[in-house]
Amino acid sequence: MYLHSKDYHLRYSDVDFKDILRPSALLSVMQESACLSADELGFGYKNLSPKNIGFILSNWYVEMYRPIRLNEVITVHTWPVKPRHLIVMRDFELFVGEEKVGVGTSRWCLISLDDFSLLPSSAVFSDDKTEYNDFRSTQFSSWKIPRAVSEHADYIKYISYSDYDHYNHANNTKYADFLMDAFSVDELRGKWVSSFRISYIKQCKCGEKLELYKSRAEDGSWIVEGRVGDELRVQFNAVLSDL
């Protein structure tokens, strides 16, 4: 069974004011492992960019079993799941030492870098690939996030240089910070993000004004959505648990 594994030593810049790993920092190491694994398997950035093909992320789901704290070493395991027509899936398991501390899954799409149009997975992957695993880290499949019920923005973010990646749009990991900034420090005091999911609807470009709105879901979790004008760009659903 194929498995990519890498250790990450958590830095001061990776944690929040409670010395707990920030969701954006967690997504950064998971994205790094995903990219390294893709490179290892022959469909990474250096393989696809000469063909003018790239990956963009459409969804994240992460479930944590306990907070990850400053100075801990987190080990990320990741592997690809056999692609569907337009969706390439990748799963994750997270460890601190021998302790399993979380799981995650993600959905990616192949795009033409000429016009960002979607490409079928067959543009890169063939049926005879043997690196896919049937084993899943989680059986999560509830990707649809309800709309936030709020009339006033809780936070406003102008997309700028520090948010950009080589596809000339805000990187997926940056949205986790935007979305968490919709909460005040007081709202987050004594809490940690025990699970979250993000749906990326449409890319955000430099100079755009992203307005973040938040409200409670029926199950008590939080919904945050980002809009540019009246256009929905990103959605976030998170469970805030007591420390």
C-alpha positions in Angstrom: 0.0 0.0 0.0 1.5 3.4 -1.1 1.9 5.9 1.7 3.8 9.2 1.8 4.9 10.2 5.3 6.6 13.3 6.5 7.3 14.9 9.9 6.7 18.6 10.6 8.1 20.3 13.7 5.6 22.9 14.7 7.0 26.5 15.0 5.9 29.5 16.9 4.4 30.9 13.7 2.2 27.9 13.3 0.2 28.3 16.5 -2.4 30.8 17.8 -2.6 32.8 21.0 -3.4 29.6 22.9 -0.3 27.8 21.5 -2.6 25.5 19.4 -1.9 24.7 15.8 -3.9 27.1 13.6 -6.2 25.5 10.9 -4.3 27.4 8.2 -0.9 26.0 9.4 -2.4 22.5 9.5 -3.6 22.9 5.9 -0.2 24.2 4.9 1.6 21.0 6.0 -1.1 18.8 4.5 -0.9 20.7 1.2 2.9 20.3 1.3 2.6 16.6 1.8 0.1 16.3 -1.0 2.5 18.1 -3.3 5.4 16.0 -2.3 3.4 12.9 -2.8 2.2 14.0 -6.2 5.8 14.7 -7.2 6.8 11.3 -6.0 4.1 9.6 -8.0 4.8 11.6 -11.2 1.9 14.0 -11.4 3.2 16.9 -9.4 3.6 20.6 -10.4 6.9 20.0 -12.2 5.3 17.2 -14.2 2.1 18.9 -15.1 3.0 22.6 -15.5 5.0 22.0 -18.8 1.7 20.5 -20.2 -0.2 23.6 -19.0 -2.2 21.5 -16.6 -2.6 22.1 -12.8 -4.5 21.1 -9.7 -6.9 23.3 -7.8 -8.5 22.3 -4.5 -12.3 22.2 -4.3 -12.9 20.9 -0.7 -11.2 20.1 2.6 -12.5 18.1 5.5 -10.4 17.7 8.7 -11.3 16.1 11.9 -9.0 16.4 14.9 -9.1 14.2 18.0 -7.3 16.6 20.2 -5.5 20.0 20.0 -2.0 20.0 18.5 0.3 22.2 20.5 3.5 24.2 20.1 6.7 22.2 19.8 4.9 18.9 19.0 6.0 17.0 15.9 3.1 16.1 13.6 3.5 13.3 11.1 1.3 13.6 8.0 0.4 10.4 6.1 -1.2 10.9 2.7 -2.2 8.8 -0.4 -4.3 9.3 -3.5 -7.7 7.7 -3.9 -8.7 6.5 -7.4 -10.0 9.5 -9.4 -13.6 9.9 -10.5 -14.5 11.7 -13.7 -13.7 15.3 -12.6 -12.6 14.7 -9.0 -9.2 13.6 -7.7 -9.4 12.6 -4.0 -6.6 12.5 -1.5 -6.8 11.2 2.1 -4.7 12.0 5.2 -3.9 10.6 8.6 -2.2 12.7 11.3 0.0 11.5 14.1 2.0 12.8 17.0 4.4 10.0 17.7 2.3 6.8 17.8 -0.9 8.7 18.7 -3.3 9.2 15.9 -4.6 12.7 16.3 -6.7 13.4 13.2 -7.8 12.5 9.8 -8.7 14.4 6.6 -9.8 14.1 3.1 -9.7 16.5 0.1 -11.1 16.9 -3.4 -9.1 18.3 -6.2 -9.8 19.2 -9.9 -7.6 19.2 -12.9 -7.6 22.5 -14.9 -6.2 23.9 -18.1 -3.9 26.7 -17.0 -4.8 28.6 -20.3 -8.4 29.4 -19.1 -8.9 27.5 -15.8 -11.4 25.2 -17.5 -12.0 21.8 -15.8 -10.3 18.7 -17.3 -11.3 15.1 -16.9 -9.1 13.1 -14.6 -8.2 10.9 -17.6 -6.1 13.9 -18.9 -3.5 12.8 -16.4 -4.5 9.5 -14.8 -5.0 6.1 -16.5 -6.9 3.1 -15.2 -3.8 1.0 -14.8 -2.3 3.1 -12.1 -1.4 1.0 -9.0 -0.6 3.7 -6.5 -4.2 4.3 -5.5 -5.4 2.9 -2.1 -8.9 1.5 -1.4 -8.3 2.3 2.2 -10.0 5.6 3.3 -9.0 7.7 6.3 -12.6 8.7 6.9 -16.0 7.9 5.4 -17.0 11.6 5.4 -19.0 12.6 2.4 -21.3 15.5 3.4 -19.7 18.2 1.3 -22.7 20.6 1.0 -22.5 23.5 3.5 -25.6 25.5 4.3 -25.6 29.3 3.6 -24.8 31.7 6.4 -27.7 33.7 7.8 -26.3 37.1 8.4 -27.0 40.6 7.1 -23.7 42.3 8.2 -20.1 41.2 7.5 -18.1 40.1 10.5 -14.8 40.7 8.7 -13.5 42.2 5.4 -10.3 41.1 3.6 -8.8 42.6 0.6 -6.9 40.0 -1.4 -3.2 41.0 -1.7 0.4 39.8 -2.4 0.8 37.7 0.7 -2.3 35.6 -0.2 -1.2 34.8 -3.8 0.3 31.6 -5.2 1.7 30.6 -8.6 -1.8 30.3 -10.1 -2.3 34.0 -9.4 -5.2 33.6 -7.0 -5.5 33.3 -3.2 -4.0 30.1 -2.0 -6.4 27.6 -0.5 -4.6 27.6 2.9 -5.0 31.4 3.2 -8.8 31.1 3.3 -8.6 29.3 6.7 -7.1 32.5 8.2 -9.7 34.7 6.5 -12.5 32.6 7.8 -11.1 32.3 11.3 -10.7 36.1 11.4 -14.5 36.3 11.3 -14.4 35.3 15.0 -13.2 37.6 17.7 -10.4 36.6 20.1 -13.0 36.5 22.9 -15.2 34.1 20.9 -12.2 31.8 20.4 -10.8 32.0 24.0 -11.1 28.6 25.7 -12.0 27.0 22.3 -10.3 25.0 19.6 -11.4 23.9 16.1 -12.0 20.2 16.4 -13.3 19.7 12.9 -13.9 21.8 9.8 -14.7 21.7 6.1 -14.1 24.2 3.4 -15.7 24.5 0.0 -14.0 26.7 -2.6 -16.6 28.0 -5.0 -14.6 30.5 -7.1 -11.1 31.9 -6.9 -10.4 35.3 -5.4 -8.0 37.7 -7.3 -5.7 40.4 -6.0 -7.6 43.6 -5.1 -11.0 41.9 -4.6 -12.9 42.7 -1.4 -13.9 39.5 0.3 -16.7 40.0 3.0 -17.0 37.2 5.6 -20.4 36.5 7.2 -21.0 34.0 10.0 -23.9 32.3 11.7 -24.8 29.2 13.8 -25.9 26.1 12.1 -28.8 24.0 13.4 -26.3 21.5 15.0 -24.5 24.3 16.9 -21.5 24.4 14.6 -20.5 27.6 12.9 -20.9 28.6 9.2 -18.8 31.3 7.7 -19.0 32.3 4.0 -17.0 34.7 1.9 -18.7 36.8 -0.7 -17.4 39.3 -3.3 -20.4 41.6 -3.8 -23.3 39.2 -4.0 -21.2 36.3 -5.4 -20.4 33.4 -3.1 -16.7 32.5 -3.2 -16.0 30.2 -0.2 -17.8 28.4 2.6 -16.5 27.1 6.0 -18.2 24.9 8.6 -16.4 24.4 11.9 -17.0 22.8 15.3 -15.5 24.8 18.1 -15.0 22.6 21.1 -14.1 23.5 24.7 -10.5 23.2 25.8 
